[in-house]
Amino acid sequence: MKYPAPILVLTTCLLLWCEAKNASAADSDESRPNVLFIALDDLNDWIGCLGGHPQTVTPNLDRLAAMGTLFRNAHCAAPACNPSRSAIFTGRAPNRSGLYDNRQQMRELMPDAVLLPQYFRQNGYLASGSGKMLHYFIDARSWDHYFPEAKSENPLPRTFYPEQRPVSLPRGGPWQYVETDWAPLDITDAAFGGDWAVTQWVGEELASDHDKPFFLACGIYRPHEPWFVPKKYFEPFPLDSIELPPGYKADDLDDVPDAGRNAARNRYFEHIQKHGQWKQGVQAYLASIHFADAMLGHVLDSLESGPNRDDTIVVLWSDHGWQLGEKEHWQKYTPWRAVTRVPLMIRVPPSVSPVLAKGTPAGSVCDEPVNLLSLYPTLLELCGLPAKSSNDAVSLLPLLSDSEAESWPHHSVTYLSKPGSYSVSGRTHRYIHYAEGGEELYDIQADPYEWTNLANKPEHAAVLERFRSVSPTQFTERVEPSVDSLTKLSWHEMQDGQAPASRPDGNPFPVYFINQRDTAVELCWIDRQGNPKSYGEIAAGKQVKQQVRPGAVWMIRDPEAKSNLGFFIVDDRTAQAIIPKP
């Protein structure tokens, strides 16, 4: 069939226009910057460029900070791994998503959320990653490639740990996290595995040419517990030279509200002091930071010696900080600056970002209050990708353009595990509000360790009111995780007809007893003398929710045969206890 000449001309023009448009899109994809997204776990400000501890050894963190912009007043969205990382990867604040603590499940609360790597994939990027980025799962649907294999949903590669544990810190009871321990290991980096394997894999990705721009995530697990690392990383920190945390003050809880004291005193610090392990713990944390820094060095070396050096944006962050005795606390979860303040560094090379042509000035620092929630919208803007309306924070581009910008109107909010509890960080002050009642206010310029609570001092009333006026007012209700998602307690078959006595120690929480048998069973608590106390029957195929304590023993009995079937020993967290079929 023959077409009139004008139609042929029009058709030809349309084809040429489509080819040109596709070629332009391809060129645009190829010219977009790569992203190297680096996370370190549980790292506070104990790095050289932040000055958190005078003995720390972090040449590679300092090296990266010198390449771009260091944010010295950056804070996490939540002081725990799961809500912090979920906020970063979804762009949703905890008070909007309802994800407040480590026990909840991100995909139960946000089943359709498009995570940061997936959004980059949808816009022409290759998304790859290794190590811990989310809270002990990978979310395979969000990545093209992952190490370890994404379908395993286990982001941690094989890591060497001592066979006999604990090594240094005796376990104080079932309330204590089993990984709270430390020791130098007589082993090489390669034999240790873990972060070494992660950074080797990421290094190979950085040393390779790619057909399209990439989003590459690198999750370095240290200094997360346990603080076991090769002994050479302990050597710069002789035990007799160890300095205790600069932020420690013996009576620092005297002016803190009751809710704050309850958050601070979690038994760990007292237990560590009792066993004379405070300096050893500080030493091991410094050694673990030093190890993590060396692993970061592998990644930076691979980037700088490879083909992607000049077109890769680098972002480094930690999910939250860590207290080592400050305010009588050991761990995280609290509203104070030692936990909420995190390292954040962004390096943008010149001529790669359509909105930051000059890149980030080498060695620039920013003291404005910022939040890790801003990473999602910032990277979209830097890479020329469409903005995402569901993001709950603003882009950091104005501060990357001018780190000393005086027009930054924002504060940084960190949400605690209880809706209505939070801290707000400004440039010169910090404010803490507890849902149970009580407030704290600190002048962080004059009092960087937050030793003096100003909330009840009349001369600071105007500052206090200003923070109240910018504080969040809307809080999504916290939703309990599904029973199926909880940890499973081990079922112990009855060997000699007798269950061990309970040794309850710690705060109560629920355990869900699930009867998979075809007949009813009886639930019994075993008291401290080893005697059973009945708590009623569980019907066939049913479950009951029972308040328990760590170290408690719960026995299952056949009410018909009057025989003891087995028992569970409660660990340190909410769990499911499945009574199996015979």
C-alpha positions in Angstrom: 0.0 0.0 0.0 1.4 3.4 -1.0 1.0 6.5 1.3 0.8 10.1 0.2 4.2 12.0 0.4 3.1 14.3 3.2 2.3 11.3 5.4 5.6 9.7 4.6 7.4 12.9 5.6 5.4 13.2 8.8 6.0 9.6 9.7 9.7 9.9 9.0 9.9 13.1 11.2 8.1 11.3 14.0 10.5 8.3 13.9 13.5 10.6 13.9 12.0 12.6 16.8 11.4 9.4 18.8 14.9 8.2 18.1 16.3 11.5 19.1 14.2 11.5 22.3 15.3 8.0 23.2 18.9 8.8 22.5 18.6 11.9 24.6 17.1 9.9 27.5 19.9 7.3 27.2 22.5 10.1 27.2 20.7 11.6 30.2 20.8 8.3 32.0 24.5 7.7 31.2 25.4 11.2 32.3 23.6 11.0 35.6 25.9 10.7 38.7 26.4 7.4 40.4 25.6 7.1 44.2 27.8 5.3 46.8 25.6 5.1 49.9 27.7 4.0 53.0 26.3 3.2 56.4 28.1 2.5 59.6 26.2 0.9 62.5 25.9 2.4 66.0 28.6 5.1 65.4 28.5 8.2 67.6 30.7 11.3 67.2 33.9 9.4 68.2 35.6 10.2 65.0 38.5 12.7 64.5 36.6 15.3 62.5 33.8 15.5 65.1 36.0 15.4 68.1 33.9 13.1 70.2 36.8 11.2 71.8 40.4 12.3 71.9 41.9 8.9 71.4 39.9 7.8 68.3 41.8 6.7 65.2 39.7 7.4 62.0 41.9 8.5 59.1 39.5 7.4 56.4 36.4 9.0 57.9 38.4 12.2 58.3 39.7 11.8 54.7 36.1 11.5 53.3 35.0 14.5 55.4 37.8 16.5 53.8 36.5 15.7 50.3 33.1 17.3 50.7 30.7 18.6 53.3 30.7 17.4 56.9 27.4 18.0 58.8 28.4 18.5 62.4 24.8 18.9 63.6 23.1 15.9 61.9 20.6 13.7 63.8 18.8 10.5 63.3 15.1 10.2 62.8 15.0 7.6 65.7 17.6 6.3 68.2 17.2 2.7 67.1 18.3 0.7 64.1 14.9 -0.3 62.6 13.0 3.0 62.8 16.0 5.0 61.8 16.9 2.9 58.7 13.3 2.5 57.7 12.9 6.3 57.8 16.0 6.8 55.6 14.9 4.2 53.0 11.3 5.2 52.8 11.6 8.9 53.4 8.8 8.6 56.0 9.1 10.0 59.5 8.2 7.6 62.4 5.4 9.8 63.6 3.8 9.4 60.1 4.6 5.8 59.4 3.9 4.5 62.9 7.2 2.6 62.9 8.8 3.6 66.3 11.0 0.7 67.5 13.0 -2.4 66.6 10.3 -4.9 67.2 8.0 -3.7 64.5 8.2 -4.8 60.8 8.7 -2.3 58.1 6.8 -4.2 55.4 3.9 -4.8 57.7 3.4 -1.1 58.3 4.5 0.1 54.8 3.9 -2.8 52.4 3.9 -0.6 49.3 6.6 1.8 50.2 9.1 2.4 47.4 12.5 2.2 49.0 15.3 4.5 47.9 17.2 1.9 45.7 13.9 0.8 44.1 13.1 4.4 43.2 16.5 4.7 41.6 15.8 1.5 39.7 12.6 2.9 38.4 14.5 5.8 37.0 17.1 4.0 35.1 19.7 3.1 37.7 21.3 -0.2 38.6 20.8 -0.8 42.4 23.3 -3.0 44.2 24.2 -3.4 47.8 26.0 -5.4 50.4 25.9 -5.6 54.2 23.3 -4.3 56.7 21.3 -1.4 55.2 17.8 -2.3 56.7 17.1 -3.9 60.1 18.4 -7.5 59.4 16.6 -8.0 56.1 17.5 -7.1 52.5 14.1 -6.5 50.9 15.1 -8.3 47.7 12.5 -6.7 45.5 14.3 -3.3 45.9 17.7 -4.4 44.4 19.2 -5.7 41.2 22.2 -7.4 42.9 23.1 -8.0 46.5 25.8 -9.7 48.6 25.0 -12.0 50.4 22.3 -13.2 48.0 19.2 -11.1 48.3 16.7 -14.0 48.4 18.3 -15.1 51.7 17.1 -11.9 53.3 20.2 -12.1 55.5 22.5 -9.1 54.9 25.4 -10.3 57.0 28.1 -12.5 55.5 30.0 -15.1 57.5 31.8 -13.5 60.4 34.3 -15.2 62.8 33.4 -15.1 66.5 34.9 -16.9 69.4 33.5 -20.4 70.1 33.3 -19.9 73.9 31.2 -16.8 74.8 31.0 -14.6 76.7 34.7 -13.7 76.6 35.0 -10.5 78.7 31.6 -9.5 80.1 29.7 -12.1 82.0 26.0 -12.2 81.1 24.1 -10.5 84.0 20.9 -12.4 83.2 18.4 -13.0 80.5 17.7 -9.2 80.3 21.2 -8.7 78.8 21.7 -8.7 75.0 23.8 -11.7 74.3 26.1 -9.7 71.9 27.2 -7.2 74.6 30.8 -8.5 74.8 34.2 -7.7 73.5 37.7 -9.0 72.9 40.6 -8.7 70.5 40.9 -11.7 68.1 44.1 -13.2 66.9 43.0 -13.3 63.3 43.4 -11.6 59.9 40.9 -9.2 58.4 40.1 -11.8 55.6 39.7 -14.6 58.1 37.4 -12.4 60.2 35.1 -11.9 57.2 32.0 -9.8 57.9 32.7 -6.2 57.0 35.9 -7.2 55.2 33.9 -9.4 52.8 31.3 -6.6 52.3 33.9 -4.0 51.4 35.7 -6.3 49.1 32.5 -6.9 47.2 31.7 -3.2 47.1 35.3 -2.5 46.0 34.9 -4.8 43.0 31.7 -3.0 42.0 33.5 0.3 42.2 36.4 -1.0 40.1 34.1 -2.1 37.3 32.6 -0.2 34.4 28.8 -0.2 34.3 26.4 0.2 31.4 24.2 2.6 33.3 24.4 4.8 36.4 24.4 2.9 39.7 23.1 3.2 43.2 25.6 1.2 45.3 25.0 0.6 49.0 27.7 -0.5 51.5 26.6 -1.5 55.0 29.6 -1.7 57.4 28.3 -3.4 60.6 30.9 -2.3 63.1 31.0 -0.7 65.6 27.7 -2.6 66.3 28.1 -5.2 69.0 29.7 -7.6 69.6 33.0 -5.7 69.7 35.1 -8.6 68.4 37.7 -7.4 65.8 41.2 -8.4 64.9 43.7 -7.6 67.6 45.7 -5.1 65.6 42.8 -2.7 65.9 43.1 -2.8 69.7 46.8 -2.0 69.6 46.5 1.8 69.3 44.5 1.8 72.5 46.5 0.3 75.4 44.1 -0.3 78.3 46.1 1.6 80.9 45.9 4.7 78.6 42.1 4.6 78.0 40.2 7.8 78.7 36.6 7.5 79.8 33.9 9.2 77.7 34.3 13.0 77.8 30.6 13.4 78.3 30.4 11.4 81.5 29.3 13.2 84.7 28.5 11.3 87.8 25.4 13.2 88.9 24.1 14.0 85.5 20.6 12.6 86.1 19.8 14.9 89.0 17.9 17.5 86.9 16.3 15.0 84.4 12.6 14.2 84.6 11.5 10.8 85.8 10.8 9.6 82.3 14.4 10.5 81.3 15.8 8.7 84.3 13.8 5.6 83.4 15.2 5.7 79.9 18.7 6.1 81.1 19.0 3.4 83.8 18.8 0.2 81.9 21.2 -2.0 84.1 24.0 -2.3 81.5 26.2 0.4 82.8 25.9 -0.7 86.5 26.7 -4.3 85.4 29.7 -3.2 83.4 31.0 -1.2 86.3 30.4 -4.1 88.7 32.7 -6.3 86.6 35.4 -3.7 86.1 34.8 -3.6 82.4 34.1 0.1 81.7 37.6 0.9 80.3 37.6 -2.4 78.4 34.3 -1.5 76.8 35.6 1.9 75.8 38.7 0.3 74.4 36.7 -2.2 72.4 34.4 0.4 71.0 37.4 2.5 69.9 38.9 -0.6 68.3 35.7 -1.4 66.5 35.5 2.1 65.1 39.1 1.8 64.0 38.3 -1.4 62.2 35.2 0.1 60.6 37.3 3.0 59.4 39.9 0.7 57.9 37.1 -1.1 56.0 35.9 2.2 54.8 39.4 2.9 53.5 39.2 -0.2 51.2 36.0 1.3 49.7 37.5 4.8 49.2 40.7 3.3 47.7 38.6 1.3 45.2 36.6 4.3 44.2 39.6 6.6 43.8 41.6 4.1 41.7 38.7 3.0 39.6 36.7 4.4 36.6 33.9 5.9 38.7 35.9 8.3 40.8 34.8 11.5 39.1 31.1 10.8 38.6 30.1 9.2 41.9 28.3 11.0 44.7 29.4 9.6 48.1 27.1 9.7 51.2 28.1 8.4 54.5 25.9 8.1 57.6 25.3 6.2 60.8 21.9 5.1 61.9 22.3 6.5 65.5 25.0 7.0 68.1 25.8 5.2 71.3 26.2 6.0 75.0 29.1 4.5 77.0 28.1 5.7 80.5 26.9 9.2 79.9 23.8 9.7 82.0 24.4 6.3 83.5 23.3 4.7 80.2 24.9 2.1 78.0 23.5 1.5 74.5 21.1 3.7 72.4 17.3 4.4 72.5 17.6 7.6 74.5 16.8 11.3 73.4 20.2 12.8 74.2 22.7 14.1 71.8 25.2 11.3 72.4 22.7 9.0 70.6 20.8 11.3 68.2 23.8 13.0 66.7 25.4 11.1 63.9 28.2 11.4 61.4 27.0 12.6 58.0 29.2 13.4 55.0 28.3 14.2 51.4 30.8 14.5 48.6 29.6 15.6 45.1 32.3 15.9 42.5 32.2 18.9 40.1 30.2 18.7 36.9 28.1 15.6 37.8 25.0 17.0 39.4 22.6 19.1 37.3 21.8 21.2 40.3 25.2 21.5 41.9 27.6 22.1 39.0 30.6 23.1 41.2 30.1 20.1 43.5 30.7 20.3 47.2 33.6 22.4 48.3 36.3 20.2 49.8 36.5 20.4 53.5 33.3 22.4 54.0 31.4 22.1 57.3 27.8 22.8 58.2 26.5 23.4 61.7 22.8 23.8 60.8 20.4 21.1 62.3 19.7 18.4 59.7 18.1 15.0 59.7 18.9 11.7 58.0 15.3 11.8 56.7 16.6 14.4 54.2 18.8 11.9 52.4 16.0 10.5 50.1 14.9 13.9 48.7 18.5 15.2 48.6 19.7 12.4 46.4 16.8 12.6 44.1 17.5 16.3 43.6 21.2 15.8 43.1 20.7 13.1 40.5 18.0 14.9 38.6 15.2 12.4 39.5 11.6 13.3 40.0 10.7 14.5 43.5 8.7 12.1 45.6 5.6 13.7 47.3 5.6 11.2 50.2 9.0 12.3 51.5 8.6 13.9 54.9 11.8 16.0 54.9 13.4 18.7 52.9 16.4 18.4 50.6 19.8 19.5 51.9 20.8 21.1 48.6 20.7 24.6 49.9 23.3 23.6 52.5 25.4 21.7 50.0 25.4 24.8 47.9 26.3 27.1 50.8 27.2 25.2 54.1 27.0 28.5 56.0 23.6 29.5 54.7 21.8 31.7 57.3 18.3 31.2 55.9 18.0 27.5 57.0 14.7 27.6 58.9 14.5 23.9 59.9 14.9 21.9 63.1 15.8 18.2 63.3 13.4 15.9 65.1 14.3 12.5 66.6 11.3 10.3 67.6 11.5 7.9 70.6 9.8 4.6 70.8 6.7 6.0 72.5 4.5 8.3 70.4 4.6 11.8 71.8 8.2 11.4 73.0 10.9 13.2 70.9 13.8 15.5 70.9 14.3 18.6 68.7 17.7 19.9 67.7 18.4 23.5 66.7 21.6 25.3 65.9 22.4 26.4 69.5 19.9 24.5 71.7 18.2 21.1 72.0 14.7 20.3 73.5 13.4 17.0 74.8 9.7 16.2 75.4 8.4 13.0 77.1 4.9 11.7 76.5 4.7 10.9 80.2 5.4 14.5 81.0 8.7 16.4 81.6 10.9 18.5 79.4 14.6 19.2 79.0 16.4 22.1 77.3 20.1 22.4 76.7 22.4 25.1 75.3 24.7 22.9 73.3 27.2 25.6 72.5 27.9 26.2 76.2 27.0 22.7 77.3 27.7 20.2 74.5 27.3 17.2 76.8 23.9 18.3 78.0 24.8 18.4 81.7 22.5 21.3 82.7 18.8 21.1 82.1 17.5 24.7 81.5 13.8 23.8 81.0 12.8 25.0 84.5 14.8 28.2 84.5 12.7 31.4 83.9 15.4 33.2 81.9 15.2 30.5 79.2 11.4 30.5 79.0 11.4 32.2 75.6 13.7 29.6 74.0 11.7 26.8 75.6 8.5 28.3 74.1 10.1 28.6 70.7 11.0 24.9 70.7 7.5 24.0 71.8 6.1 25.9 68.9 8.1 24.0 66.3 7.6 20.5 67.9 5.5 17.8 66.2 1.9 17.5 67.2 0.7 14.5 65.1 1.6 11.0 66.0 0.4 7.9 64.2 -0.5 5.2 66.7 2.1 2.5 67.3 1.0 -0.9 65.8 2.2 -4.1 67.4 4.1 -6.5 65.1 2.2 -9.5 63.9 2.7 -12.7 66.0 4.1 -14.5 62.9 7.0 -11.9 62.6 8.2 -12.4 66.2 11.2 -14.4 67.3 10.5 -18.1 68.2 11.4 -19.4 71.6 13.0 -22.9 71.6 10.8 -25.8 72.6 12.4 -28.1 75.1 11.1 -31.7 75.2 10.6 -32.9 78.7 13.5 -35.3 79.5 13.0 -36.3 83.2 9.5 -35.0 83.8 10.7 -31.9 85.5 11.2 -28.3 84.1 13.9 -26.1 85.6 13.1 -23.4 88.1 12.4 -19.8 86.8 15.0 -17.1 87.3 13.0 -14.1 86.3 15.0 -10.9 85.9 13.9 -7.9 83.9 10.8 -6.0 82.8 7.6 -7.8 81.7 6.5 -8.2 78.1 4.1 -10.5 76.2 4.8 -13.9 74.8 2.2 -15.6 72.5 1.8 -19.3 73.3 0.5 -21.1 70.2 -1.0 -24.6 70.5 -0.5 -26.6 67.3 -1.7 -29.9 68.9 -5.1 -31.4 68.2 -6.0 -31.3 71.9 -6.0 -28.7 74.6 -2.9 -28.2 76.7 -2.3 -26.6 80.1 0.0 -23.6 80.5 2.0 -23.5 83.8 4.5 -21.1 85.2 7.4 -22.7 87.0 8.2 -20.7 90.1 11.6 -20.0 91.7 11.4 -23.2 93.7 10.6 -25.3 90.6 6.9 -25.7 91.4 4.3 -25.4 88.6 1.4 -22.9 88.8 -1.4 -23.3 86.3 -2.5 -20.4 84.1 -5.3 -22.2 82.4 -5.7 -24.2 79.2 -5.0 -23.3 75.6 -7.5 -24.9 73.2 -6.4 -27.0 70.2 -5.2 -24.7 67.4 -5.5 -21.6 69.6 -3.1 -19.1 71.1 -2.9 -17.0 74.3 -1.0 -13.8 75.1 0.8 -14.0 78.4 2.8 -11.4 80.3 6.2 -12.9 81.1 9.7 -11.8 82.3 13.2 -12.7 81.0 14.4 -16.0 82.5 10.9 -17.3 83.3 10.2 -20.9 82.6 6.7 -21.9 81.2 5.8 -25.5 81.1 3.2 -27.2 78.9 1.2 -30.0 80.4 -1.3 -32.6 78.9 -4.4 -32.0 81.1 -5.9 -35.4 80.2 -2.8 -37.6 80.8 -1.5 -35.3 83.6 1.9 -35.5 81.9 4.4 -32.8 81.4 5.2 -32.3 77.6 7.9 -29.6 77.5 8.8 -26.1 78.4 10.1 -22.7 77.1 12.7 -20.5 78.7 11.9 -16.8 78.0 14.6 -14.7 76.5 15.0 -10.9 76.4 12.1 -9.9 74.1 8.6 -10.4 72.9 8.3 -13.8 71.1 6.1 -16.6 70.0 6.2 -20.0 71.7 5.0 -22.7 69.4 3.7 -25.9 71.1 4.4 -28.5 68.4 2.3 -31.5 67.4 3.4 -34.8 68.9 
